[in-house]
């Protein structure tokens, strides 16, 4: 989950940096996607200490 969230976050930022010709910067949809990706990464980090323990 951490790697997926971090990958999504960097992909969204990367797309914004690559598509520099556009005006407006990061829009509302991108802000929501960045927040969700960051939230997914945070949840993934909190699960790391649990290891591979069964539920």
PDB file with SEQRES, HELIX, SHEET and CRYST1 records, atoms N, CA, C and O in Angstrom:
SEQRES   1 A   55  UNK UNK UNK UNK UNK UNK UNK UNK UNK UNK UNK UNK UNK          
SEQRES   2 A   55  UNK UNK UNK UNK UNK UNK UNK UNK UNK UNK UNK UNK UNK          
SEQRES   3 A   55  UNK UNK UNK UNK UNK UNK UNK UNK UNK UNK UNK UNK UNK          
SEQRES   4 A   55  UNK UNK UNK UNK UNK UNK UNK UNK UNK UNK UNK UNK UNK          
SEQRES   5 A   55  UNK UNK UNK                                                  
HELIX    1 AA1 UNK A    2  UNK A   18  1                                  17    
HELIX    2 AA2 UNK A   28  UNK A   48  1                                  21    
CRYST1    1.000    1.000    1.000  90.00  90.00  90.00 P 1           1          
ATOM      1  N   UNK A   1       0.823  -1.192   0.000  1.00  0.00           N  
ATOM      2  CA  UNK A   1       0.000   0.000   0.000  1.00  0.00           C  
ATOM      3  C   UNK A   1       0.869   1.259   0.000  1.00  0.00           C  
ATOM      4  O   UNK A   1       0.571   2.246  -0.672  1.00  0.00           O  
ATOM      5  N   UNK A   2       1.950   1.189   0.775  1.00  0.00           N  
ATOM      6  CA  UNK A   2       2.837   2.354   0.839  1.00  0.00           C  
ATOM      7  C   UNK A   2       3.453   2.643  -0.526  1.00  0.00           C  
ATOM      8  O   UNK A   2       3.480   3.789  -0.976  1.00  0.00           O  
ATOM      9  N   UNK A   3       3.942   1.605  -1.171  1.00  0.00           N  
ATOM     10  CA  UNK A   3       4.592   1.785  -2.464  1.00  0.00           C  
ATOM     11  C   UNK A   3       3.582   2.276  -3.509  1.00  0.00           C  
ATOM     12  O   UNK A   3       3.903   3.127  -4.338  1.00  0.00           O  
ATOM     13  N   UNK A   4       2.373   1.736  -3.462  1.00  0.00           N  
ATOM     14  CA  UNK A   4       1.339   2.178  -4.393  1.00  0.00           C  
ATOM     15  C   UNK A   4       0.959   3.629  -4.184  1.00  0.00           C  
ATOM     16  O   UNK A   4       0.833   4.386  -5.148  1.00  0.00           O  
ATOM     17  N   UNK A   5       0.774   4.024  -2.934  1.00  0.00           N  
ATOM     18  CA  UNK A   5       0.439   5.413  -2.627  1.00  0.00           C  
ATOM     19  C   UNK A   5       1.552   6.369  -3.009  1.00  0.00           C  
ATOM     20  O   UNK A   5       1.306   7.440  -3.565  1.00  0.00           O  
ATOM     21  N   UNK A   6       2.779   5.974  -2.706  1.00  0.00           N  
ATOM     22  CA  UNK A   6       3.918   6.816  -3.047  1.00  0.00           C  
ATOM     23  C   UNK A   6       4.088   6.910  -4.563  1.00  0.00           C  
ATOM     24  O   UNK A   6       4.404   7.975  -5.092  1.00  0.00           O  
ATOM     25  N   UNK A   7       3.877   5.796  -5.256  1.00  0.00           N  
ATOM     26  CA  UNK A   7       3.967   5.804  -6.716  1.00  0.00           C  
ATOM     27  C   UNK A   7       2.910   6.684  -7.345  1.00  0.00           C  
ATOM     28  O   UNK A   7       3.195   7.436  -8.278  1.00  0.00           O  
ATOM     29  N   UNK A   8       1.691   6.595  -6.839  1.00  0.00           N  
ATOM     30  CA  UNK A   8       0.610   7.433  -7.368  1.00  0.00           C  
ATOM     31  C   UNK A   8       0.900   8.906  -7.111  1.00  0.00           C  
ATOM     32  O   UNK A   8       0.679   9.743  -7.987  1.00  0.00           O  
ATOM     33  N   UNK A   9       1.390   9.228  -5.924  1.00  0.00           N  
ATOM     34  CA  UNK A   9       1.711  10.612  -5.584  1.00  0.00           C  
ATOM     35  C   UNK A   9       2.782  11.158  -6.516  1.00  0.00           C  
ATOM     36  O   UNK A   9       2.635  12.258  -7.048  1.00  0.00           O  
ATOM     37  N   UNK A  10       3.855  10.405  -6.721  1.00  0.00           N  
ATOM     38  CA  UNK A  10       4.929  10.875  -7.591  1.00  0.00           C  
ATOM     39  C   UNK A  10       4.476  10.942  -9.047  1.00  0.00           C  
ATOM     40  O   UNK A  10       4.920  11.819  -9.788  1.00  0.00           O  
ATOM     41  N   UNK A  11       3.598  10.026  -9.469  1.00  0.00           N  
ATOM     42  CA  UNK A  11       3.099  10.064 -10.844  1.00  0.00           C  
ATOM     43  C   UNK A  11       2.263  11.320 -11.085  1.00  0.00           C  
ATOM     44  O   UNK A  11       2.394  11.959 -12.129  1.00  0.00           O  
ATOM     45  N   UNK A  12       1.410  11.675 -10.133  1.00  0.00           N  
ATOM     46  CA  UNK A  12       0.576  12.871 -10.291  1.00  0.00           C  
ATOM     47  C   UNK A  12       1.451  14.126 -10.338  1.00  0.00           C  
ATOM     48  O   UNK A  12       1.241  15.001 -11.178  1.00  0.00           O  
ATOM     49  N   UNK A  13       2.419  14.210  -9.446  1.00  0.00           N  
ATOM     50  CA  UNK A  13       3.333  15.357  -9.448  1.00  0.00           C  
ATOM     51  C   UNK A  13       4.164  15.354 -10.725  1.00  0.00           C  
ATOM     52  O   UNK A  13       4.383  16.409 -11.321  1.00  0.00           O  
ATOM     53  N   UNK A  14       4.632  14.176 -11.155  1.00  0.00           N  
ATOM     54  CA  UNK A  14       5.431  14.078 -12.376  1.00  0.00           C  
ATOM     55  C   UNK A  14       4.665  14.519 -13.603  1.00  0.00           C  
ATOM     56  O   UNK A  14       5.208  15.221 -14.455  1.00  0.00           O  
ATOM     57  N   UNK A  15       3.415  14.118 -13.705  1.00  0.00           N  
ATOM     58  CA  UNK A  15       2.593  14.532 -14.842  1.00  0.00           C  
ATOM     59  C   UNK A  15       2.431  16.049 -14.844  1.00  0.00           C  
ATOM     60  O   UNK A  15       2.463  16.671 -15.905  1.00  0.00           O  
ATOM     61  N   UNK A  16       2.261  16.642 -13.685  1.00  0.00           N  
ATOM     62  CA  UNK A  16       2.112  18.091 -13.615  1.00  0.00           C  
ATOM     63  C   UNK A  16       3.412  18.787 -14.015  1.00  0.00           C  
ATOM     64  O   UNK A  16       3.380  19.836 -14.657  1.00  0.00           O  
ATOM     65  N   UNK A  17       4.543  18.216 -13.644  1.00  0.00           N  
ATOM     66  CA  UNK A  17       5.838  18.818 -13.992  1.00  0.00           C  
ATOM     67  C   UNK A  17       6.125  18.643 -15.482  1.00  0.00           C  
ATOM     68  O   UNK A  17       6.618  19.569 -16.127  1.00  0.00           O  
ATOM     69  N   UNK A  18       5.823  17.467 -16.036  1.00  0.00           N  
ATOM     70  CA  UNK A  18       6.080  17.209 -17.457  1.00  0.00           C  
ATOM     71  C   UNK A  18       5.195  18.089 -18.328  1.00  0.00           C  
ATOM     72  O   UNK A  18       5.645  18.589 -19.359  1.00  0.00           O  
ATOM     73  N   UNK A  19       3.952  18.285 -17.932  1.00  0.00           N  
ATOM     74  CA  UNK A  19       3.004  19.071 -18.713  1.00  0.00           C  
ATOM     75  C   UNK A  19       3.051  20.534 -18.281  1.00  0.00           C  
ATOM     76  O   UNK A  19       2.031  21.126 -17.929  1.00  0.00           O  
ATOM     77  N   UNK A  20       4.250  21.100 -18.315  1.00  0.00           N  
ATOM     78  CA  UNK A  20       4.479  22.441 -17.807  1.00  0.00           C  
ATOM     79  C   UNK A  20       3.803  23.513 -18.652  1.00  0.00           C  
ATOM     80  O   UNK A  20       3.523  24.597 -18.142  1.00  0.00           O  
ATOM     81  N   UNK A  21       3.537  23.251 -19.903  1.00  0.00           N  
ATOM     82  CA  UNK A  21       2.961  24.257 -20.788  1.00  0.00           C  
ATOM     83  C   UNK A  21       1.570  24.705 -20.395  1.00  0.00           C  
ATOM     84  O   UNK A  21       1.122  25.782 -20.790  1.00  0.00           O  
ATOM     85  N   UNK A  22       0.883  23.879 -19.615  1.00  0.00           N  
ATOM     86  CA  UNK A  22      -0.473  24.252 -19.175  1.00  0.00           C  
ATOM     87  C   UNK A  22      -0.414  25.337 -18.122  1.00  0.00           C  
ATOM     88  O   UNK A  22       0.552  25.453 -17.369  1.00  0.00           O  
ATOM     89  N   UNK A  23      -1.457  26.118 -18.089  1.00  0.00           N  
ATOM     90  CA  UNK A  23      -1.561  27.101 -17.014  1.00  0.00           C  
ATOM     91  C   UNK A  23      -2.536  26.586 -15.973  1.00  0.00           C  
ATOM     92  O   UNK A  23      -3.404  25.771 -16.288  1.00  0.00           O  
ATOM     93  N   UNK A  24      -2.410  27.037 -14.766  1.00  0.00           N  
ATOM     94  CA  UNK A  24      -3.355  26.675 -13.730  1.00  0.00           C  
ATOM     95  C   UNK A  24      -2.779  25.797 -12.640  1.00  0.00           C  
ATOM     96  O   UNK A  24      -3.336  25.735 -11.544  1.00  0.00           O  
ATOM     97  N   UNK A  25      -1.683  25.121 -12.911  1.00  0.00           N  
ATOM     98  CA  UNK A  25      -1.049  24.298 -11.881  1.00  0.00           C  
ATOM     99  C   UNK A  25      -1.898  23.107 -11.491  1.00  0.00           C  
ATOM    100  O   UNK A  25      -2.558  22.498 -12.333  1.00  0.00           O  
ATOM    101  N   UNK A  26      -1.878  22.781 -10.221  1.00  0.00           N  
ATOM    102  CA  UNK A  26      -2.595  21.619  -9.705  1.00  0.00           C  
ATOM    103  C   UNK A  26      -4.045  22.024  -9.420  1.00  0.00           C  
ATOM    104  O   UNK A  26      -4.304  22.921  -8.617  1.00  0.00           O  
ATOM    105  N   UNK A  27      -4.972  21.356 -10.082  1.00  0.00           N  
ATOM    106  CA  UNK A  27      -6.384  21.676  -9.937  1.00  0.00           C  
ATOM    107  C   UNK A  27      -7.042  20.899  -8.813  1.00  0.00           C  
ATOM    108  O   UNK A  27      -6.378  20.124  -8.124  1.00  0.00           O  
ATOM    109  N   UNK A  28      -8.325  21.091  -8.619  1.00  0.00           N  
ATOM    110  CA  UNK A  28      -9.041  20.445  -7.527  1.00  0.00           C  
ATOM    111  C   UNK A  28      -9.044  18.915  -7.619  1.00  0.00           C  
ATOM    112  O   UNK A  28      -8.907  18.234  -6.602  1.00  0.00           O  
ATOM    113  N   UNK A  29      -9.197  18.379  -8.816  1.00  0.00           N  
ATOM    114  CA  UNK A  29      -9.196  16.922  -8.972  1.00  0.00           C  
ATOM    115  C   UNK A  29      -7.827  16.349  -8.631  1.00  0.00           C  
ATOM    116  O   UNK A  29      -7.725  15.290  -8.011  1.00  0.00           O  
ATOM    117  N   UNK A  30      -6.777  17.054  -9.039  1.00  0.00           N  
ATOM    118  CA  UNK A  30      -5.429  16.599  -8.701  1.00  0.00           C  
ATOM    119  C   UNK A  30      -5.178  16.709  -7.205  1.00  0.00           C  
ATOM    120  O   UNK A  30      -4.500  15.855  -6.633  1.00  0.00           O  
ATOM    121  N   UNK A  31      -5.702  17.725  -6.569  1.00  0.00           N  
ATOM    122  CA  UNK A  31      -5.525  17.866  -5.120  1.00  0.00           C  
ATOM    123  C   UNK A  31      -6.188  16.714  -4.383  1.00  0.00           C  
ATOM    124  O   UNK A  31      -5.633  16.185  -3.420  1.00  0.00           O  
ATOM    125  N   UNK A  32      -7.373  16.326  -4.834  1.00  0.00           N  
ATOM    126  CA  UNK A  32      -8.065  15.196  -4.209  1.00  0.00           C  
ATOM    127  C   UNK A  32      -7.270  13.913  -4.420  1.00  0.00           C  
ATOM    128  O   UNK A  32      -7.100  13.119  -3.495  1.00  0.00           O  
ATOM    129  N   UNK A  33      -6.782  13.714  -5.651  1.00  0.00           N  
ATOM    130  CA  UNK A  33      -5.996  12.513  -5.946  1.00  0.00           C  
ATOM    131  C   UNK A  33      -4.703  12.492  -5.139  1.00  0.00           C  
ATOM    132  O   UNK A  33      -4.299  11.436  -4.652  1.00  0.00           O  
ATOM    133  N   UNK A  34      -4.053  13.634  -4.992  1.00  0.00           N  
ATOM    134  CA  UNK A  34      -2.838  13.699  -4.180  1.00  0.00           C  
ATOM    135  C   UNK A  34      -3.138  13.373  -2.718  1.00  0.00           C  
ATOM    136  O   UNK A  34      -2.372  12.663  -2.066  1.00  0.00           O  
ATOM    137  N   UNK A  35      -4.241  13.886  -2.212  1.00  0.00           N  
ATOM    138  CA  UNK A  35      -4.625  13.599  -0.826  1.00  0.00           C  
ATOM    139  C   UNK A  35      -4.914  12.126  -0.612  1.00  0.00           C  
ATOM    140  O   UNK A  35      -4.503  11.547   0.394  1.00  0.00           O  
ATOM    141  N   UNK A  36      -5.623  11.517  -1.560  1.00  0.00           N  
ATOM    142  CA  UNK A  36      -5.920  10.088  -1.444  1.00  0.00           C  
ATOM    143  C   UNK A  36      -4.654   9.240  -1.553  1.00  0.00           C  
ATOM    144  O   UNK A  36      -4.499   8.262  -0.822  1.00  0.00           O  
ATOM    145  N   UNK A  37      -3.758   9.607  -2.451  1.00  0.00           N  
ATOM    146  CA  UNK A  37      -2.505   8.870  -2.599  1.00  0.00           C  
ATOM    147  C   UNK A  37      -1.656   9.005  -1.342  1.00  0.00           C  
ATOM    148  O   UNK A  37      -1.055   8.034  -0.882  1.00  0.00           O  
ATOM    149  N   UNK A  38      -1.610  10.199  -0.795  1.00  0.00           N  
ATOM    150  CA  UNK A  38      -0.849  10.413   0.439  1.00  0.00           C  
ATOM    151  C   UNK A  38      -1.478   9.647   1.600  1.00  0.00           C  
ATOM    152  O   UNK A  38      -0.767   9.065   2.419  1.00  0.00           O  
ATOM    153  N   UNK A  39      -2.805   9.644   1.672  1.00  0.00           N  
ATOM    154  CA  UNK A  39      -3.495   8.873   2.707  1.00  0.00           C  
ATOM    155  C   UNK A  39      -3.218   7.385   2.589  1.00  0.00           C  
ATOM    156  O   UNK A  39      -3.018   6.709   3.598  1.00  0.00           O  
ATOM    157  N   UNK A  40      -3.203   6.868   1.369  1.00  0.00           N  
ATOM    158  CA  UNK A  40      -2.893   5.456   1.148  1.00  0.00           C  
ATOM    159  C   UNK A  40      -1.472   5.139   1.593  1.00  0.00           C  
ATOM    160  O   UNK A  40      -1.230   4.093   2.196  1.00  0.00           O  
ATOM    161  N   UNK A  41      -0.535   6.028   1.304  1.00  0.00           N  
ATOM    162  CA  UNK A  41       0.846   5.826   1.735  1.00  0.00           C  
ATOM    163  C   UNK A  41       0.956   5.838   3.257  1.00  0.00           C  
ATOM    164  O   UNK A  41       1.692   5.035   3.830  1.00  0.00           O  
ATOM    165  N   UNK A  42       0.236   6.735   3.911  1.00  0.00           N  
ATOM    166  CA  UNK A  42       0.278   6.810   5.381  1.00  0.00           C  
ATOM    167  C   UNK A  42      -0.293   5.538   6.003  1.00  0.00           C  
ATOM    168  O   UNK A  42       0.267   5.009   6.964  1.00  0.00           O  
ATOM    169  N   UNK A  43      -1.407   5.046   5.457  1.00  0.00           N  
ATOM    170  CA  UNK A  43      -1.984   3.795   5.960  1.00  0.00           C  
ATOM    171  C   UNK A  43      -0.998   2.651   5.752  1.00  0.00           C  
ATOM    172  O   UNK A  43      -0.850   1.795   6.623  1.00  0.00           O  
ATOM    173  N   UNK A  44      -0.327   2.630   4.611  1.00  0.00           N  
ATOM    174  CA  UNK A  44       0.665   1.593   4.349  1.00  0.00           C  
ATOM    175  C   UNK A  44       1.813   1.642   5.334  1.00  0.00           C  
ATOM    176  O   UNK A  44       2.286   0.598   5.782  1.00  0.00           O  
ATOM    177  N   UNK A  45       2.270   2.835   5.681  1.00  0.00           N  
ATOM    178  CA  UNK A  45       3.367   2.970   6.649  1.00  0.00           C  
ATOM    179  C   UNK A  45       2.927   2.476   8.024  1.00  0.00           C  
ATOM    180  O   UNK A  45       3.711   1.842   8.729  1.00  0.00           O  
ATOM    181  N   UNK A  46       1.695   2.754   8.411  1.00  0.00           N  
ATOM    182  CA  UNK A  46       1.235   2.309   9.729  1.00  0.00           C  
ATOM    183  C   UNK A  46       1.070   0.799   9.790  1.00  0.00           C  
ATOM    184  O   UNK A  46       1.082   0.231  10.882  1.00  0.00           O  
ATOM    185  N   UNK A  47       0.917   0.132   8.655  1.00  0.00           N  
ATOM    186  CA  UNK A  47       0.768  -1.323   8.645  1.00  0.00           C  
ATOM    187  C   UNK A  47       2.102  -2.061   8.641  1.00  0.00           C  
ATOM    188  O   UNK A  47       2.135  -3.255   8.937  1.00  0.00           O  
ATOM    189  N   UNK A  48       3.186  -1.393   8.319  1.00  0.00           N  
ATOM    190  CA  UNK A  48       4.493  -2.044   8.239  1.00  0.00           C  
ATOM    191  C   UNK A  48       4.893  -2.704   9.562  1.00  0.00           C  
ATOM    192  O   UNK A  48       5.369  -3.839   9.531  1.00  0.00           O  
ATOM    193  N   UNK A  49       4.725  -2.055  10.729  1.00  0.00           N  
ATOM    194  CA  UNK A  49       5.143  -2.695  11.974  1.00  0.00           C  
ATOM    195  C   UNK A  49       4.383  -3.993  12.300  1.00  0.00           C  
ATOM    196  O   UNK A  49       4.874  -4.805  13.084  1.00  0.00           O  
ATOM    197  N   UNK A  50       3.204  -4.200  11.717  1.00  0.00           N  
ATOM    198  CA  UNK A  50       2.424  -5.401  12.000  1.00  0.00           C  
ATOM    199  C   UNK A  50       3.030  -6.635  11.352  1.00  0.00           C  
ATOM    200  O   UNK A  50       2.777  -7.755  11.796  1.00  0.00           O  
ATOM    201  N   UNK A  51       3.812  -6.448  10.329  1.00  0.00           N  
ATOM    202  CA  UNK A  51       4.472  -7.567   9.666  1.00  0.00           C  
ATOM    203  C   UNK A  51       3.492  -8.420   8.892  1.00  0.00           C  
ATOM    204  O   UNK A  51       2.526  -7.922   8.313  1.00  0.00           O  
ATOM    205  N   UNK A  52       3.757  -9.715   8.891  1.00  0.00           N  
ATOM    206  CA  UNK A  52       2.954 -10.668   8.122  1.00  0.00           C  
ATOM    207  C   UNK A  52       2.068 -11.499   9.059  1.00  0.00           C  
ATOM    208  O   UNK A  52       1.820 -12.676   8.799  1.00  0.00           O  
ATOM    209  N   UNK A  53       1.603 -10.895  10.130  1.00  0.00           N  
ATOM    210  CA  UNK A  53       0.772 -11.603  11.093  1.00  0.00           C  
ATOM    211  C   UNK A  53      -0.616 -11.846  10.508  1.00  0.00           C  
ATOM    212  O   UNK A  53      -1.171 -10.953   9.868  1.00  0.00           O  
ATOM    213  N   UNK A  54      -1.192 -13.038  10.710  1.00  0.00           N  
ATOM    214  CA  UNK A  54      -2.537 -13.292  10.210  1.00  0.00           C  
ATOM    215  C   UNK A  54      -3.592 -12.485  10.971  1.00  0.00           C  
ATOM    216  O   UNK A  54      -3.387 -12.114  12.127  1.00  0.00           O  
ATOM    217  N   UNK A  55      -4.689 -12.225  10.327  1.00  0.00           N  
ATOM    218  CA  UNK A  55      -5.741 -11.415  10.942  1.00  0.00           C  
ATOM    219  C   UNK A  55      -6.448 -12.167  12.058  1.00  0.00           C  
ATOM    220  O   UNK A  55      -7.363 -11.628  12.682  1.00  0.00           O  
TER     221      UNK A  55                                                      
END                                                                             
